[in-house]
Amino acid sequence: MKIAKYVLIFLFTSCSLLQQQGVQITAGIIADSAYELETDGNLEFVSQALPANLKFVESLTYIDPENTDLLLALLKGYVGMAFAVNETHYLKEFLKDIDEGPARKQAILNYSKALRYGLRYLKTKDIGFKLLTKSSKNEKIFTELLSSELDTADIADFEAVFFTAQALASLINLQKGNLELVAQLPLAKAMFDWACSINPNFSYGACEIFNASYLASRPRMLGGNPVKAKKLFYASIKKWPSNYLIRIAFLQNYILPLMDEVEFSKQKKAFELFIRKTPVGWSPREMRSEKSTIDAHLNLYNEVAIKRYNIIKRFEKEIF
């Protein structure tokens, strides 16, 4: 009986180890292939495919809860779902003056999930939430903490900080009346600053989008500066002309709040020209030898930008 007992223990232990090894191999593949999502210019298809994929990754995390490849994939996946899909639908609600619509709710839920996975990732690196918030009050201490516990040369550690900051900042932006949450904005800003000091050119101007939007949306007494924001948006558009997310951020965070009709007209012309040049389906141009000047990894970003621009255009008369 004792022998049978030990055999069963051995078998269960072996199965558990094999399961974990299988998850680790799968997690590595998921991490390496995640960037393919950015190349898909069909936002509707992505919005339908992402939930099932995210639930599959979550099931793997259930088996291996501290697998950083899986935690990062879930962080990025839920941020992507909230930003690309939920916030794009929420823009329509916002322009219709719908405060508590379903798109906003889904954005909050998905950013919350993303934030939880981001914090779990950082916890595996011995950086807990309390330590993060406490150290964020001093720039030098915060920088030393992240730089000592994380590998600045590791894209995974970098992305974990960047997208955790995005999830937190976006949650705050969606719930400006939640003072307890708004109090965490300095932490989000500190995380963005740390990440962007390491890789200022990350994701075709993502750092510039955050910094310009931050300056445009904050009151002057709290660090806002609309004039500086406008200059940064223009500089970013010049530096990253193929990334239309910068232009849509300019529209949403500067032009619309200030109801700047002149700037809207300029961006409208740029978007209309870009849309005319962007084929919806297959085009013979794909078969030509010359390469496109737009990186394929901008496909999804630009699709989001076009979707949001078309929503804004439908409300143009009500806005101005």
Secondary structure, DSSP 8 states (H G I E B T S, - for coil): -HHHHHHHHHHHHHHHHHHHHHHHHHHHHHHHHGGGGGG---HHHHHHHHHHHHHHHHHHHHHSTT-HHHHHHHHHHHHHIIIIIIHHHHHHHHHTT-SS-HHHHHHHHHHHHHHHHHHHHHHHTT--HHHHHHHTTSHHHHHHHHHHHS-TT-HHHHHHHHHHHHHHHHHHHHTTT-HHHHTTHHHHHHHHHHHHHH-TTGGGTHHHHHHHHHHHHS-GGGT--HHHHHHHHHHHHHHSTT-HHHHHHHIIIIIHHHT-HHHHHHHHHHHHHHHHHS-SS--GGGGSSS--SS-GGGHHHHHHHHHHHHHHHHTHHHH-
